[in-house]
Amino acid sequence: GVATPATFALTNTTTAPGPLVISNVQVVNLTTSSATITWTTNRAATDVLAFGTSLSYRDGTRTNATPSTTHSITISGLAAFTDYYARITSTDSSGGGTATVEAISFRTLQTPLQITDLRVYAITNNQAYVAWTTNRAASAVLRYGLTTAYGSTVSQPTPRTGSYAVLTGLAAGTTYYIKLNSSESGGLTAEATTLFNTTGGTPPLAITSLQAGSITQT
């Protein structure tokens, strides 16, 4: 007899990719003016990162047009000691959709505490005033003495940007060493040193009369 031709049913076994997934989001390398946000995706994707000081993310955007499964975007030009929020949106480079993570929060670091204009004035034989300023309100401990071991202390516990201390009971005609330590509530500290001389004491040797005598050449 005549053979019956075989027939085959073709079935498309291709399945759609699962959703794009963002994971392992981290904020690293924080400074006073920048931060880096890193994350991974389960497939190669491009990125848009929006950021701002509120959840409206209006301060700017950064993009990454190279598809990858590992992602890193650095944001610079930020204000010091400020809370920021970021939103990342990754797009599957093969057309498999997008994924978004919002409300990524971080705070930039504070600028250093600085002591400026440490000075000693109104110096007498037994008293002196010491004044200083800091770039932010800070408490202070002032140490002073005849050596750099100091020995005497004046404290200013109230945080201020400008303050002074009165040193009394000093010895006349003496060198005093000063070390000032300031600290603020956030834990940052600053240190400055100086020295001064009180007035009085034994007067220096002085020539009060000078006369020329005869000079004999031999």
Disulfide bonds with the S-S distance in Angstrom:
none
